[in-house]
Amino acid sequence: MDKQLKTGTTTVGIVCKMGVVLAADMRATAGTMIVDKRAEKVQIMSDDFALTWAGNVSDAQLMTRLARAELKLKEVRTGKPPSTKEAANLLAGLQYSSIRRPSMLPGIAHFLLGGRDAHGVHLYDLFPDGSVTKITDYVSSGSGSVFAYGVLETNYDANLSIEQGVQLAVKVINTALQRDSASGNGINVVVVSAEGVKKVMTKELIAKL
């Protein structure tokens, strides 16, 4: 997946009572062409962090690898795991430097970061310009987000259980798949809770002939 990816996708992050749910579709596109039907747009970074990808695949891959290495190095140096806010600021710094570096192909990557630390479980929206926003309810990114927000606005509740959050995330992605041609082919769902990070669903949608 080292091909360039446009921003066509649907990702979602949902804050539940006991954790955070991250989900995304599985279609990678280059313009109007589908280049990957099994794209892993929800990435587990460690036992404490997971994130979703939207934007250019090469940039998202590179920033994720750099952030994973830097976070591990920080843990070795300090003797304690980094906080979710530290992870968010690190990734945002990479985004900021990438988009402002003179280049024929500026790096554009949008992340939703879920993490656990000594202070609880958190969700951050890391916009391509390097801005960091802590999310207390829900967030979506990509071309399908306009459809996702309609479902989230109607169905979200701050007291959602993790199971209900997963169901809502699946409903959100399914809705986007019906209307956004750049989203499709399946759903990946990861849960971040006090117990750790766990992939709870990988569902491919096979087109019928």
Helices and strands as residue ranges (DSSP letters): E 11-15, E 19-25, E 28-30, E 33-36, E 42-44, E 49-55, H 57-78, H 84-99, E 109-117, E 120-126, E 132-135, E 138-141, H 145-155, H 162-179, E 186-193, E 196-204
